[in-house]
């Protein structure tokens, strides 16, 4: 019983109820398939249901339904292992092993505040594990200071009316305009990225919970011939679990770059 098994414990009662429903459905399916075998009914024009083809699917469905909760728990533990390995590999690859524990704790912590800090880390507002000038400073460094001041002065000139407001606009644009504008644009870009990543993680998280609760109902259809519900359940679960290590690794790479 690892992190996944104990973390999902509040859902155990719901899962048990749907598992019992799935067991009842399997009883009906087994009886129906028995009659279909007895009367040699055909699934399609060239396939007749036999005990050799029907029994393995029923047994597999029964086993997967029984252990679906534990399977999700094990896969969640595996997700954390993959996440830790990826973060460790990236950190050691750039020779920053001294901050390994802090990096793993920060990028796998799971809180919304940590996610917000991790998204804004390239701007210089993230964790202090590497010295960085931040994205705003890097963008400003691409242009000569005089050119930015000139652009800001021109914008300030055309954005105001009257002699005194235009003089003030030129002075403001030449001194604070370029820096403030870049800060605003970069901040908005990071904020949009944060909201998109947050909803992506929430969607994956909710999908995992749904896979646990309603998993037995989806898996029970695997006992029906020519049905791949078991495979689709595993694929959907793995796809949603993969979101978390991928996002954490990409956030760390974005901060390094």
Secondary structure, DSSP 8 states (H G I E B T S, - for coil): --HHHHHTGGGHHHHHHHHHHHHHHHHHHHHHHHHHHHTT-EEETTEE--HHHHHHHHHHHHHHHHTHHHHHHHHHHHHHHHHHHHHHHHHHHTT-GGGHHHHHHHHT---HHHHHHHHHGGGTTS-TTS---HHHHHHHHTS-HHHHHHHHHHHHHHT--SHHHHHHHHHHIIIIIHHHHHHHHHHHHHHHHHHHHHHHHHHHHHHHHHHHHSHHHHHGGGGSTT--HHHHHHHHHHHHHHHHHHHHHHHHHHHH-
